[in-house]
Amino acid sequence: MKEIIPRYNEEAVKKDLSRKMVFVAGSRQVGKTTLAKDLIEKSGGSVKKWYMNWDTAEDRERIIQEHFPGGKGLLALDEIHKYSRWRQVVKGLYDKRGTELHILVTGSAKLDHYRHGGDSLQGRYHFHRLHPLSLAELKTHTLSDLEHLLHYGGFPEPFLLGSEKETKRWSREYRTRLIREDLQDLERVKDIAMIEHMVLRLPDLVGSPLSINALREDLQVSHKTAARWLMILENLYMIFRIYPFGAPKIRAVKKEAKHYHMDWTVVKETGVRFENLTACHLLKWCHFKEDTEGCDMELKYFRDIDKREVDFVITEEGHPIHFIECKKSHRGKNIAMRYLKQRFPKARATQIFLGHGKEYVDKEGIYSQPATDFFASLV
């Protein structure tokens, strides 16, 4: 495996940097710093001069004093959202030196969420989300590579190491640092131990509608507290939730969301982990379409009051364009998929499976496709 893998949105980020500031957000250790430094070097700049990280004492002092390098270049400001005045700083920098500076802001929390006051940056930046590695990004569609991704996760460090022991160590350290460092930098939370307890509990609940009420009872906290903690974990890109797809012509449930982890190795059962990996691949594609083309995409799931279920529904401008069901083998058909296909005949319906096999389409227009081929068609 290559030690540095070119990231799927690098060209889009470079293009947007020529017009405005670019904010790149994503999970801790997903590759934002590597992307930033790579872009600086490819622009002909020195990383030592043009890369500044809020978590480094020397850089933090320079950012607070607004001592930025002079001249033309690509300036990368990493984790600056932890500074309460970050929005004012980057706005002033862009307004004064926007013609000579290309400004890249990266962070492991939702840069469009944490707004600690100051003037709006509306119209001054493009927003991109960086996701873990996917099969298409690896430019492969072999089953062995998919199994490697499934086993070691999509974060560059454990993926490239390819060691079960190192993957477990990395995952534990990732969780600890995110909760005990990043979370405390951004949120006023006292009971860190209870949040860590919730994080350990969540992988067992992947794939099913997540009842905040049941979680609240398990943790013995209020509904409001449990809901807030989940929102914090989302804002830190540790988990994400998808919501039910509902339409007038189907009797869909409209309440509980399902959740998934960016680090899918925390999910133990293979079938559920495969579903989590699929969710990450699909969300990455939806976000890429939104960030680069301005499309209105959403990833949802389907479940109705008669307990028919389909794992994923992709919508564009509120209309379903693709139904996806994932299975460990190619055997068996999902009856709920037929139900949805009959009611939304223009939407594509695909059942993907983990293993070898040929793609085919049945008489009802439902595709059956190896997951390797399906993922290779995404980003």
Short mmCIF file of the C-alpha atoms (twelve columns), coordinates in Angstrom:
data_MODEL
# 
_entry.id   MODEL 
# 
loop_
_atom_site.group_PDB 
_atom_site.id 
_atom_site.type_symbol 
_atom_site.label_atom_id 
_atom_site.label_alt_id 
_atom_site.label_comp_id 
_atom_site.label_asym_id 
_atom_site.label_seq_id 
_atom_site.Cartn_x 
_atom_site.Cartn_y 
_atom_site.Cartn_z 
_atom_site.pdbx_PDB_model_num 
ATOM 1   C CA . MET A 1   0.000   0.000   0.000   1 
ATOM 2   C CA . LYS A 2   1.153   3.569   -0.676  1 
ATOM 3   C CA . GLU A 3   2.008   5.585   2.419   1 
ATOM 4   C CA . ILE A 4   0.232   8.689   1.059   1 
ATOM 5   C CA . ILE A 5   -3.056  8.196   -0.748  1 
ATOM 6   C CA . PRO A 6   -4.268  11.107  -2.923  1 
ATOM 7   C CA . ARG A 7   -7.575  12.264  -1.469  1 
ATOM 8   C CA . TYR A 8   -10.759 12.180  -3.533  1 
ATOM 9   C CA . ASN A 9   -11.651 15.878  -3.112  1 
ATOM 10  C CA . GLU A 10  -8.161  17.367  -3.494  1 
ATOM 11  C CA . GLU A 11  -8.793  18.785  -6.975  1 
ATOM 12  C CA . ALA A 12  -12.147 20.272  -5.920  1 
ATOM 13  C CA . VAL A 13  -10.523 21.955  -2.899  1 
ATOM 14  C CA . LYS A 14  -7.707  23.364  -5.078  1 
ATOM 15  C CA . LYS A 15  -10.242 24.753  -7.548  1 
ATOM 16  C CA . ASP A 16  -12.308 26.405  -4.804  1 
ATOM 17  C CA . LEU A 17  -9.199  27.906  -3.154  1 
ATOM 18  C CA . SER A 18  -8.658  29.994  -6.280  1 
ATOM 19  C CA . ARG A 19  -11.989 31.737  -5.614  1 
ATOM 20  C CA . LYS A 20  -12.646 31.867  -1.869  1 
ATOM 21  C CA . MET A 21  -11.505 30.504  1.464   1 
ATOM 22  C CA . VAL A 22  -12.061 26.777  1.873   1 
ATOM 23  C CA . PHE A 23  -13.134 25.102  5.117   1 
ATOM 24  C CA . VAL A 24  -12.410 21.360  5.347   1 
ATOM 25  C CA . ALA A 25  -14.026 19.506  8.246   1 
ATOM 26  C CA . GLY A 26  -13.941 15.861  9.213   1 
ATOM 27  C CA . SER A 27  -13.131 13.331  11.887  1 
ATOM 28  C CA . ARG A 28  -9.943  13.541  13.915  1 
ATOM 29  C CA . GLN A 29  -7.066  11.764  12.079  1 
ATOM 30  C CA . VAL A 30  -9.050  11.360  8.846   1 
ATOM 31  C CA . GLY A 31  -6.276  13.078  6.854   1 
ATOM 32  C CA . LYS A 32  -7.037  16.825  6.977   1 
ATOM 33  C CA . THR A 33  -3.512  17.816  8.088   1 
ATOM 34  C CA . THR A 34  -1.899  15.607  5.433   1 
ATOM 35  C CA . LEU A 35  -4.183  17.138  2.789   1 
ATOM 36  C CA . ALA A 36  -3.347  20.687  3.936   1 
ATOM 37  C CA . LYS A 37  0.412   20.107  3.951   1 
ATOM 38  C CA . ASP A 38  0.274   18.319  0.598   1 
ATOM 39  C CA . LEU A 39  -1.577  21.255  -0.974  1 
ATOM 40  C CA . ILE A 40  0.970   23.724  0.423   1 
ATOM 41  C CA . GLU A 41  3.881   21.737  -1.009  1 
ATOM 42  C CA . LYS A 42  2.174   21.341  -4.381  1 
ATOM 43  C CA . SER A 43  1.625   25.113  -4.477  1 
ATOM 44  C CA . GLY A 44  5.383   25.591  -4.083  1 
ATOM 45  C CA . GLY A 45  5.213   26.760  -0.482  1 
ATOM 46  C CA . SER A 46  7.018   25.720  2.689   1 
ATOM 47  C CA . VAL A 47  4.940   23.811  5.254   1 
ATOM 48  C CA . LYS A 48  7.034   25.318  8.058   1 
ATOM 49  C CA . LYS A 49  6.033   28.813  6.930   1 
ATOM 50  C CA . TRP A 50  2.471   28.371  5.713   1 
ATOM 51  C CA . TYR A 51  0.973   25.694  8.023   1 
ATOM 52  C CA . MET A 52  -0.269  26.819  11.471  1 
ATOM 53  C CA . ASN A 53  -1.916  24.569  14.059  1 
ATOM 54  C CA . TRP A 54  -3.894  25.941  17.005  1 
ATOM 55  C CA . ASP A 55  -2.842  22.951  19.132  1 
ATOM 56  C CA . THR A 56  0.827   24.003  18.851  1 
ATOM 57  C CA . ALA A 57  1.809   26.645  21.436  1 
ATOM 58  C CA . GLU A 58  4.009   28.674  19.078  1 
ATOM 59  C CA . ASP A 59  1.396   28.752  16.318  1 
ATOM 60  C CA . ARG A 60  -1.360  29.540  18.810  1 
ATOM 61  C CA . GLU A 61  0.497   32.652  20.002  1 
ATOM 62  C CA . ARG A 62  1.005   33.819  16.406  1 
ATOM 63  C CA . ILE A 63  -2.683  33.298  15.594  1 
ATOM 64  C CA . ILE A 64  -3.834  35.235  18.696  1 
ATOM 65  C CA . GLN A 65  -1.444  38.077  17.848  1 
ATOM 66  C CA . GLU A 66  -2.445  37.761  14.157  1 
ATOM 67  C CA . HIS A 67  1.160   37.408  13.056  1 
ATOM 68  C CA . PHE A 68  0.710   35.626  9.748   1 
ATOM 69  C CA . PRO A 69  3.395   35.113  7.073   1 
ATOM 70  C CA . GLY A 70  3.711   37.898  4.537   1 
ATOM 71  C CA . GLY A 71  3.587   37.615  0.759   1 
ATOM 72  C CA . LYS A 72  1.591   35.364  -1.523  1 
ATOM 73  C CA . GLY A 73  0.902   31.746  -0.679  1 
ATOM 74  C CA . LEU A 74  -1.474  29.073  0.574   1 
ATOM 75  C CA . LEU A 75  -2.045  29.524  4.322   1 
ATOM 76  C CA . ALA A 76  -3.475  26.534  6.210   1 
ATOM 77  C CA . LEU A 77  -4.992  27.130  9.658   1 
ATOM 78  C CA . ASP A 78  -5.603  23.829  11.440  1 
ATOM 79  C CA . GLU A 79  -8.013  23.413  14.383  1 
ATOM 80  C CA . ILE A 80  -8.414  27.205  14.639  1 
ATOM 81  C CA . HIS A 81  -12.128 26.759  15.419  1 
ATOM 82  C CA . LYS A 82  -11.059 26.049  19.024  1 
ATOM 83  C CA . TYR A 83  -10.276 29.780  19.319  1 
ATOM 84  C CA . SER A 84  -13.337 31.812  20.346  1 
ATOM 85  C CA . ARG A 85  -12.466 34.636  17.906  1 
ATOM 86  C CA . TRP A 86  -11.545 32.433  14.954  1 
ATOM 87  C CA . ARG A 87  -14.288 33.721  12.703  1 
ATOM 88  C CA . GLN A 88  -13.286 37.350  13.177  1 
ATOM 89  C CA . VAL A 89  -9.629  36.450  12.558  1 
ATOM 90  C CA . VAL A 90  -10.160 34.613  9.279   1 
ATOM 91  C CA . LYS A 91  -12.714 37.197  8.079   1 
ATOM 92  C CA . GLY A 92  -10.255 40.030  8.680   1 
ATOM 93  C CA . LEU A 93  -7.426  38.087  7.064   1 
ATOM 94  C CA . TYR A 94  -9.542  37.326  3.984   1 
ATOM 95  C CA . ASP A 95  -10.892 40.871  3.651   1 
ATOM 96  C CA . LYS A 96  -7.413  42.427  3.926   1 
ATOM 97  C CA . ARG A 97  -5.294  39.913  2.048   1 
ATOM 98  C CA . GLY A 98  -7.721  37.805  0.069   1 
ATOM 99  C CA . THR A 99  -6.169  38.815  -3.244  1 
ATOM 100 C CA . GLU A 100 -2.719  37.458  -2.304  1 
ATOM 101 C CA . LEU A 101 -3.586  34.656  0.131   1 
ATOM 102 C CA . HIS A 102 -5.327  31.351  -0.455  1 
ATOM 103 C CA . ILE A 103 -6.774  30.439  2.956   1 
ATOM 104 C CA . LEU A 104 -7.521  26.843  3.979   1 
ATOM 105 C CA . VAL A 105 -9.181  26.242  7.372   1 
ATOM 106 C CA . THR A 106 -9.344  22.668  8.661   1 
ATOM 107 C CA . GLY A 107 -10.892 21.219  11.795  1 
ATOM 108 C CA . SER A 108 -12.198 18.048  13.424  1 
ATOM 109 C CA . ALA A 109 -15.518 19.589  14.356  1 
ATOM 110 C CA . LYS A 110 -18.288 21.029  12.203  1 
ATOM 111 C CA . LEU A 111 -16.888 24.411  11.243  1 
ATOM 112 C CA . ASP A 112 -20.362 25.493  10.150  1 
ATOM 113 C CA . HIS A 113 -21.744 24.644  13.625  1 
ATOM 114 C CA . TYR A 114 -19.354 26.151  16.155  1 
ATOM 115 C CA . ARG A 115 -20.042 29.873  15.892  1 
ATOM 116 C CA . HIS A 116 -18.742 31.705  18.934  1 
ATOM 117 C CA . GLY A 117 -19.791 35.165  17.788  1 
ATOM 118 C CA . GLY A 118 -18.347 37.704  15.394  1 
ATOM 119 C CA . ASP A 119 -19.250 38.771  11.877  1 
ATOM 120 C CA . SER A 120 -20.761 36.307  9.446   1 
ATOM 121 C CA . LEU A 121 -18.481 34.634  6.915   1 
ATOM 122 C CA . GLN A 122 -21.376 34.257  4.496   1 
ATOM 123 C CA . GLY A 123 -20.186 34.273  0.903   1 
ATOM 124 C CA . ARG A 124 -16.494 34.128  1.806   1 
ATOM 125 C CA . TYR A 125 -15.873 30.387  1.872   1 
ATOM 126 C CA . HIS A 126 -16.646 27.023  0.326   1 
ATOM 127 C CA . PHE A 127 -17.243 24.095  2.687   1 
ATOM 128 C CA . HIS A 128 -15.913 20.556  2.138   1 
ATOM 129 C CA . ARG A 129 -16.150 17.442  4.296   1 
ATOM 130 C CA . LEU A 130 -13.325 14.899  4.315   1 
ATOM 131 C CA . HIS A 131 -14.405 11.306  4.901   1 
ATOM 132 C CA . PRO A 132 -12.493 8.095   5.680   1 
ATOM 133 C CA . LEU A 133 -11.035 6.083   2.820   1 
ATOM 134 C CA . SER A 134 -13.435 4.253   0.525   1 
ATOM 135 C CA . LEU A 135 -12.997 1.566   -2.100  1 
ATOM 136 C CA . ALA A 136 -13.315 4.006   -5.019  1 
ATOM 137 C CA . GLU A 137 -10.717 6.307   -3.480  1 
ATOM 138 C CA . LEU A 138 -8.305  3.375   -3.349  1 
ATOM 139 C CA . LYS A 139 -8.946  2.894   -7.094  1 
ATOM 140 C CA . THR A 140 -9.663  -0.796  -6.672  1 
ATOM 141 C CA . HIS A 141 -12.650 -3.111  -6.625  1 
ATOM 142 C CA . THR A 142 -11.218 -6.402  -5.425  1 
ATOM 143 C CA . LEU A 143 -12.879 -8.347  -2.636  1 
ATOM 144 C CA . SER A 144 -9.594  -8.635  -0.723  1 
ATOM 145 C CA . ASP A 145 -9.244  -4.839  -0.644  1 
ATOM 146 C CA . LEU A 146 -12.846 -4.459  0.526   1 
ATOM 147 C CA . GLU A 147 -12.250 -7.012  3.288   1 
ATOM 148 C CA . HIS A 148 -9.096  -5.098  4.286   1 
ATOM 149 C CA . LEU A 149 -11.156 -1.904  4.486   1 
ATOM 150 C CA . LEU A 150 -13.901 -3.666  6.431   1 
ATOM 151 C CA . HIS A 151 -11.424 -5.169  8.883   1 
ATOM 152 C CA . TYR A 152 -9.062  -2.244  9.504   1 
ATOM 153 C CA . GLY A 153 -11.339 0.744   8.860   1 
ATOM 154 C CA . GLY A 154 -11.070 3.753   6.586   1 
ATOM 155 C CA . PHE A 155 -8.798  5.974   8.671   1 
ATOM 156 C CA . PRO A 156 -5.412  6.170   6.913   1 
ATOM 157 C CA . GLU A 157 -3.131  5.158   9.806   1 
ATOM 158 C CA . PRO A 158 -4.730  1.824   10.832  1 
ATOM 159 C CA . PHE A 159 -5.672  1.037   7.215   1 
ATOM 160 C CA . LEU A 160 -2.081  1.362   6.016   1 
ATOM 161 C CA . LEU A 161 -0.681  -0.549  9.004   1 
ATOM 162 C CA . GLY A 162 -3.051  -3.454  8.360   1 
ATOM 163 C CA . SER A 163 -2.608  -4.867  11.876  1 
ATOM 164 C CA . GLU A 164 -5.482  -6.027  14.060  1 
ATOM 165 C CA . LYS A 165 -3.571  -5.138  17.214  1 
ATOM 166 C CA . GLU A 166 -2.680  -1.664  15.942  1 
ATOM 167 C CA . THR A 167 -6.254  -1.082  14.738  1 
ATOM 168 C CA . LYS A 168 -7.592  -1.801  18.233  1 
ATOM 169 C CA . ARG A 169 -4.959  0.454   19.820  1 
ATOM 170 C CA . TRP A 170 -5.668  3.249   17.346  1 
ATOM 171 C CA . SER A 171 -9.431  2.994   17.855  1 
ATOM 172 C CA . ARG A 172 -9.114  3.184   21.633  1 
ATOM 173 C CA . GLU A 173 -6.734  6.163   21.479  1 
ATOM 174 C CA . TYR A 174 -8.955  7.896   18.915  1 
ATOM 175 C CA . ARG A 175 -11.983 7.599   21.210  1 
ATOM 176 C CA . THR A 176 -10.082 8.755   24.285  1 
ATOM 177 C CA . ARG A 177 -8.507  11.788  22.634  1 
ATOM 178 C CA . LEU A 178 -11.713 12.879  20.973  1 
ATOM 179 C CA . ILE A 179 -13.696 12.723  24.226  1 
ATOM 180 C CA . ARG A 180 -11.069 13.929  26.684  1 
ATOM 181 C CA . GLU A 181 -9.371  16.539  24.469  1 
ATOM 182 C CA . ASP A 182 -11.491 17.733  21.530  1 
ATOM 183 C CA . LEU A 183 -14.823 17.581  23.343  1 
ATOM 184 C CA . GLN A 184 -13.579 19.572  26.331  1 
ATOM 185 C CA . ASP A 185 -12.027 22.175  24.011  1 
ATOM 186 C CA . LEU A 186 -15.397 22.866  22.412  1 
ATOM 187 C CA . GLU A 187 -18.170 22.037  24.864  1 
ATOM 188 C CA . ARG A 188 -19.006 22.673  28.500  1 
ATOM 189 C CA . VAL A 189 -19.496 19.103  29.631  1 
ATOM 190 C CA . LYS A 190 -18.812 17.973  33.160  1 
ATOM 191 C CA . ASP A 191 -19.592 14.266  33.099  1 
ATOM 192 C CA . ILE A 192 -16.980 13.072  30.596  1 
ATOM 193 C CA . ALA A 193 -17.014 9.545   32.039  1 
ATOM 194 C CA . MET A 194 -20.733 9.155   31.277  1 
ATOM 195 C CA . ILE A 195 -20.241 10.318  27.686  1 
ATOM 196 C CA . GLU A 196 -17.472 7.768   27.329  1 
ATOM 197 C CA . HIS A 197 -19.862 5.147   28.694  1 
ATOM 198 C CA . MET A 198 -22.410 6.140   26.036  1 
ATOM 199 C CA . VAL A 199 -19.757 5.938   23.300  1 
ATOM 200 C CA . LEU A 200 -18.930 2.375   24.400  1 
ATOM 201 C CA . ARG A 201 -22.626 1.470   24.362  1 
ATOM 202 C CA . LEU A 202 -23.501 2.918   20.944  1 
ATOM 203 C CA . PRO A 203 -21.751 0.355   18.662  1 
ATOM 204 C CA . ASP A 204 -24.108 -2.360  19.956  1 
ATOM 205 C CA . LEU A 205 -27.070 -0.278  18.752  1 
ATOM 206 C CA . VAL A 206 -25.914 0.316   15.149  1 
ATOM 207 C CA . GLY A 207 -28.356 -0.608  12.402  1 
ATOM 208 C CA . SER A 208 -31.558 -0.271  14.421  1 
ATOM 209 C CA . PRO A 209 -33.593 2.854   15.180  1 
ATOM 210 C CA . LEU A 210 -31.902 4.546   18.115  1 
ATOM 211 C CA . SER A 211 -34.265 5.233   20.985  1 
ATOM 212 C CA . ILE A 212 -33.001 8.215   22.968  1 
ATOM 213 C CA . ASN A 213 -35.489 7.247   25.664  1 
ATOM 214 C CA . ALA A 214 -33.956 3.769   26.037  1 
ATOM 215 C CA . LEU A 215 -30.469 5.276   25.971  1 
ATOM 216 C CA . ARG A 216 -31.507 7.795   28.617  1 
ATOM 217 C CA . GLU A 217 -32.772 5.024   30.886  1 
ATOM 218 C CA . ASP A 218 -29.621 2.989   30.354  1 
ATOM 219 C CA . LEU A 219 -27.389 5.944   31.249  1 
ATOM 220 C CA . GLN A 220 -29.766 7.282   33.920  1 
ATOM 221 C CA . VAL A 221 -29.716 10.824  32.554  1 
ATOM 222 C CA . SER A 222 -32.440 13.115  31.226  1 
ATOM 223 C CA . HIS A 223 -33.736 12.894  27.658  1 
ATOM 224 C CA . LYS A 224 -32.391 16.388  26.998  1 
ATOM 225 C CA . THR A 225 -28.906 15.413  28.213  1 
ATOM 226 C CA . ALA A 226 -28.748 12.210  26.133  1 
ATOM 227 C CA . ALA A 227 -29.949 14.092  23.033  1 
ATOM 228 C CA . ARG A 228 -27.345 16.823  23.577  1 
ATOM 229 C CA . TRP A 229 -24.532 14.289  23.980  1 
ATOM 230 C CA . LEU A 230 -25.494 12.608  20.704  1 
ATOM 231 C CA . MET A 231 -25.485 15.980  18.954  1 
ATOM 232 C CA . ILE A 232 -21.996 16.705  20.341  1 
ATOM 233 C CA . LEU A 233 -20.677 13.383  18.990  1 
ATOM 234 C CA . GLU A 234 -22.178 14.243  15.602  1 
ATOM 235 C CA . ASN A 235 -20.583 17.679  15.610  1 
ATOM 236 C CA . LEU A 236 -17.217 16.032  16.306  1 
ATOM 237 C CA . TYR A 237 -17.732 13.665  13.350  1 
ATOM 238 C CA . MET A 238 -17.566 10.593  15.552  1 
ATOM 239 C CA . ILE A 239 -21.039 9.369   14.605  1 
ATOM 240 C CA . PHE A 240 -23.767 10.392  12.180  1 
ATOM 241 C CA . ARG A 241 -27.487 9.798   12.149  1 
ATOM 242 C CA . ILE A 242 -29.846 9.143   9.250   1 
ATOM 243 C CA . TYR A 243 -33.574 9.705   9.460   1 
ATOM 244 C CA . PRO A 244 -36.625 7.841   8.116   1 
ATOM 245 C CA . PHE A 245 -37.780 8.424   4.571   1 
ATOM 246 C CA . GLY A 246 -41.466 9.240   4.513   1 
ATOM 247 C CA . ALA A 247 -43.887 10.054  1.707   1 
ATOM 248 C CA . PRO A 248 -47.668 10.425  1.498   1 
ATOM 249 C CA . LYS A 249 -48.031 7.178   -0.467  1 
ATOM 250 C CA . ILE A 250 -46.236 5.011   2.108   1 
ATOM 251 C CA . ARG A 251 -46.978 4.530   5.795   1 
ATOM 252 C CA . ALA A 252 -43.451 5.242   6.997   1 
ATOM 253 C CA . VAL A 253 -42.332 5.780   10.560  1 
ATOM 254 C CA . LYS A 254 -41.268 9.371   11.146  1 
ATOM 255 C CA . LYS A 255 -39.494 9.331   14.475  1 
ATOM 256 C CA . GLU A 256 -36.294 7.585   15.440  1 
ATOM 257 C CA . ALA A 257 -33.040 7.924   13.535  1 
ATOM 258 C CA . LYS A 258 -30.444 5.219   12.955  1 
ATOM 259 C CA . HIS A 259 -26.825 5.987   13.760  1 
ATOM 260 C CA . TYR A 260 -23.460 4.856   12.397  1 
ATOM 261 C CA . HIS A 261 -19.792 5.320   13.305  1 
ATOM 262 C CA . MET A 262 -17.074 6.887   11.159  1 
ATOM 263 C CA . ASP A 263 -14.763 4.249   12.684  1 
ATOM 264 C CA . TRP A 264 -16.783 1.179   11.722  1 
ATOM 265 C CA . THR A 265 -14.261 -1.194  13.336  1 
ATOM 266 C CA . VAL A 266 -15.988 -0.557  16.689  1 
ATOM 267 C CA . VAL A 267 -18.959 -2.576  15.363  1 
ATOM 268 C CA . LYS A 268 -18.233 -6.235  16.076  1 
ATOM 269 C CA . GLU A 269 -20.774 -8.283  14.103  1 
ATOM 270 C CA . THR A 270 -19.691 -8.603  10.444  1 
ATOM 271 C CA . GLY A 271 -23.095 -8.020  8.860   1 
ATOM 272 C CA . VAL A 272 -23.765 -4.891  10.922  1 
ATOM 273 C CA . ARG A 273 -20.208 -3.630  10.333  1 
ATOM 274 C CA . PHE A 274 -20.769 -4.086  6.583   1 
ATOM 275 C CA . GLU A 275 -23.964 -2.030  6.876   1 
ATOM 276 C CA . ASN A 276 -22.007 0.676   8.749   1 
ATOM 277 C CA . LEU A 277 -19.284 0.690   6.072   1 
ATOM 278 C CA . THR A 278 -21.988 1.011   3.395   1 
ATOM 279 C CA . ALA A 279 -23.555 3.943   5.240   1 
ATOM 280 C CA . CYS A 280 -20.155 5.693   5.332   1 
ATOM 281 C CA . HIS A 281 -19.603 5.120   1.604   1 
ATOM 282 C CA . LEU A 282 -23.057 6.473   0.734   1 
ATOM 283 C CA . LEU A 283 -22.812 9.511   3.021   1 
ATOM 284 C CA . LYS A 284 -19.394 10.321  1.543   1 
ATOM 285 C CA . TRP A 285 -20.904 10.292  -1.969  1 
ATOM 286 C CA . CYS A 286 -23.860 12.470  -0.885  1 
ATOM 287 C CA . HIS A 287 -21.571 15.001  0.818   1 
ATOM 288 C CA . PHE A 288 -19.231 15.094  -2.191  1 
ATOM 289 C CA . LYS A 289 -22.176 15.875  -4.507  1 
ATOM 290 C CA . GLU A 290 -23.342 18.597  -2.120  1 
ATOM 291 C CA . ASP A 291 -19.905 20.139  -1.559  1 
ATOM 292 C CA . THR A 292 -18.774 20.141  -5.200  1 
ATOM 293 C CA . GLU A 293 -22.004 20.466  -7.210  1 
ATOM 294 C CA . GLY A 294 -24.448 22.080  -4.782  1 
ATOM 295 C CA . CYS A 295 -26.866 19.151  -5.005  1 
ATOM 296 C CA . ASP A 296 -29.515 18.739  -2.296  1 
ATOM 297 C CA . MET A 297 -28.750 15.177  -1.203  1 
ATOM 298 C CA . GLU A 298 -29.850 13.221  1.859   1 
ATOM 299 C CA . LEU A 299 -29.151 9.726   3.115   1 
ATOM 300 C CA . LYS A 300 -32.137 8.129   4.848   1 
ATOM 301 C CA . TYR A 301 -33.610 4.731   5.637   1 
ATOM 302 C CA . PHE A 302 -37.070 3.226   5.187   1 
ATOM 303 C CA . ARG A 303 -39.254 1.553   7.760   1 
ATOM 304 C CA . ASP A 304 -43.043 1.533   7.833   1 
ATOM 305 C CA . ILE A 305 -45.676 0.660   10.405  1 
ATOM 306 C CA . ASP A 306 -45.948 -2.826  8.867   1 
ATOM 307 C CA . LYS A 307 -42.242 -3.360  9.711   1 
ATOM 308 C CA . ARG A 308 -41.030 -3.345  6.109   1 
ATOM 309 C CA . GLU A 309 -37.437 -2.065  6.058   1 
ATOM 310 C CA . VAL A 310 -34.825 -1.016  3.517   1 
ATOM 311 C CA . ASP A 311 -31.354 -0.105  4.779   1 
ATOM 312 C CA . PHE A 312 -30.800 3.102   2.807   1 
ATOM 313 C CA . VAL A 313 -32.665 5.620   0.699   1 
ATOM 314 C CA . ILE A 314 -30.823 8.386   -1.168  1 
ATOM 315 C CA . THR A 315 -32.954 11.434  -1.954  1 
ATOM 316 C CA . GLU A 316 -32.257 14.434  -4.163  1 
ATOM 317 C CA . GLU A 317 -34.345 17.545  -3.555  1 
ATOM 318 C CA . GLY A 318 -36.584 15.389  -1.361  1 
ATOM 319 C CA . HIS A 319 -37.285 12.749  -4.028  1 
ATOM 320 C CA . PRO A 320 -35.945 9.188   -3.772  1 
ATOM 321 C CA . ILE A 321 -33.379 8.342   -6.450  1 
ATOM 322 C CA . HIS A 322 -31.863 5.137   -5.070  1 
ATOM 323 C CA . PHE A 323 -32.873 2.380   -2.638  1 
ATOM 324 C CA . ILE A 324 -30.001 0.249   -1.298  1 
ATOM 325 C CA . GLU A 325 -30.129 -2.933  0.731   1 
ATOM 326 C CA . CYS A 326 -26.916 -4.621  1.893   1 
ATOM 327 C CA . LYS A 327 -26.530 -8.319  2.682   1 
ATOM 328 C CA . LYS A 328 -23.675 -10.640 3.556   1 
ATOM 329 C CA . SER A 329 -24.592 -12.988 0.663   1 
ATOM 330 C CA . HIS A 330 -26.455 -12.679 -2.651  1 
ATOM 331 C CA . ARG A 331 -29.185 -15.089 -1.551  1 
ATOM 332 C CA . GLY A 332 -32.684 -13.853 -0.784  1 
ATOM 333 C CA . LYS A 333 -34.650 -10.788 -1.813  1 
ATOM 334 C CA . ASN A 334 -35.921 -7.950  0.311   1 
ATOM 335 C CA . ILE A 335 -39.713 -7.743  -0.014  1 
ATOM 336 C CA . ALA A 336 -39.694 -4.139  1.182   1 
ATOM 337 C CA . MET A 337 -37.416 -3.240  -1.736  1 
ATOM 338 C CA . ARG A 338 -40.088 -4.481  -4.169  1 
ATOM 339 C CA . TYR A 339 -42.700 -2.514  -2.271  1 
ATOM 340 C CA . LEU A 340 -40.729 0.734   -2.626  1 
ATOM 341 C CA . LYS A 341 -39.778 0.056   -6.269  1 
ATOM 342 C CA . GLN A 342 -43.444 -0.373  -7.197  1 
ATOM 343 C CA . ARG A 343 -44.318 2.973   -5.617  1 
ATOM 344 C CA . PHE A 344 -41.275 4.854   -6.938  1 
ATOM 345 C CA . PRO A 345 -40.530 3.172   -10.283 1 
ATOM 346 C CA . LYS A 346 -38.106 5.914   -11.411 1 
ATOM 347 C CA . ALA A 347 -35.778 5.304   -8.454  1 
ATOM 348 C CA . ARG A 348 -33.018 2.743   -8.849  1 
ATOM 349 C CA . ALA A 349 -33.139 -0.215  -6.453  1 
ATOM 350 C CA . THR A 350 -29.953 -2.141  -5.679  1 
ATOM 351 C CA . GLN A 351 -29.246 -5.037  -3.374  1 
ATOM 352 C CA . ILE A 352 -25.498 -5.279  -2.724  1 
ATOM 353 C CA . PHE A 353 -23.771 -8.303  -1.240  1 
ATOM 354 C CA . LEU A 354 -20.427 -9.014  0.387   1 
ATOM 355 C CA . GLY A 355 -18.751 -11.678 -1.720  1 
ATOM 356 C CA . HIS A 356 -18.228 -12.916 -5.255  1 
ATOM 357 C CA . GLY A 357 -21.002 -12.939 -7.812  1 
ATOM 358 C CA . LYS A 358 -22.317 -11.389 -11.006 1 
ATOM 359 C CA . GLU A 359 -24.507 -8.357  -11.373 1 
ATOM 360 C CA . TYR A 360 -28.020 -8.977  -12.655 1 
ATOM 361 C CA . VAL A 361 -31.422 -7.302  -12.682 1 
ATOM 362 C CA . ASP A 362 -34.673 -9.143  -12.018 1 
ATOM 363 C CA . LYS A 363 -37.984 -8.739  -13.814 1 
ATOM 364 C CA . GLU A 364 -39.088 -6.092  -11.300 1 
ATOM 365 C CA . GLY A 365 -36.082 -3.909  -12.099 1 
ATOM 366 C CA . ILE A 366 -34.164 -4.580  -8.885  1 
ATOM 367 C CA . TYR A 367 -30.399 -4.902  -9.322  1 
ATOM 368 C CA . SER A 368 -28.242 -7.391  -7.457  1 
ATOM 369 C CA . GLN A 369 -24.601 -6.336  -7.422  1 
ATOM 370 C CA . PRO A 370 -21.348 -7.261  -5.625  1 
ATOM 371 C CA . ALA A 371 -20.476 -4.577  -3.089  1 
ATOM 372 C CA . THR A 372 -17.030 -4.230  -4.679  1 
ATOM 373 C CA . ASP A 373 -18.535 -3.056  -7.996  1 
ATOM 374 C CA . PHE A 374 -21.099 -0.843  -6.299  1 
ATOM 375 C CA . PHE A 375 -18.581 0.947   -4.064  1 
ATOM 376 C CA . ALA A 376 -16.146 1.399   -6.947  1 
ATOM 377 C CA . SER A 377 -18.794 3.499   -8.723  1 
ATOM 378 C CA . LEU A 378 -18.921 6.051   -5.869  1 
ATOM 379 C CA . VAL A 379 -16.098 8.307   -4.578  1 
# 
